[in-house]
Amino acid sequence: MEYELAGVPQVPVNEKAGVTFASALRALLRQDPDILLVGEIRDEETAQVATQAALTGHLVLSTLHTNDAASAVTRLLDLGVAPYLVSSTVEAVLAQRLVRVLCTACREETRPDARTLQRVGALDVPLGTVWRAVGCPKCRETGYRGRQGIFELLVMSEALRELTHARATGERLRACAMQEGMQPLRADGLRLVREGVTTLDEILRVTAS
């Protein structure tokens, strides 16, 4: 258990003792909880139990290791969950990355070159002031102090559910979500660049495909 929360019963996984994600989920479902938090969905059995729990009215929160929000849908399909189950149970997917935050004691204004702007997809996007990392004793010469998240929220719509049911690729799901207004990770990263929180190089590093 990473955190102890008042009023939240927790069950640590112990595979040597036979307590797996899936077996713990089944035991917890017998207690009729309203909300289930599964640390990670990483195998077919856990994916099946989690989606079945969601199908019966439980709010299931979990994590998956994928490159972006749309890939989480295809990952569930790859784990063997039926398309109708994925399209019926998934409500939203939030992808995140952590970017390093510029040290305000030593950051310097800079002018990005056209090649960097092209790589980040910001040739036609006004960025205003852009900063670069320098390094000083306060940040141990790294140019950065702390981290901050950038996010990408995919909310399932009827169009996305139909594509999921048809086993569409992650690229098609992503394109559809962006047509419906989803802001990709890189766009959220550029927002932090405009605010002077991080650098273009950092956004390129964490959002590389």
PyMOL commands that set and color helices and strands:
alter all, ss='L'
color gray80, all
select helices_A, chain A and resi 15-17+21-29+44-55+69-78+83-89+114-120+137-139+158-165+170-179+185-194+200-206
alter helices_A, ss='H'
color red, helices_A
select strands_A, chain A and resi 35-38+59-62+92-102+108-110+130-132+144-155
alter strands_A, ss='S'
color yellow, strands_A
deselect
rebuild
show_as cartoon
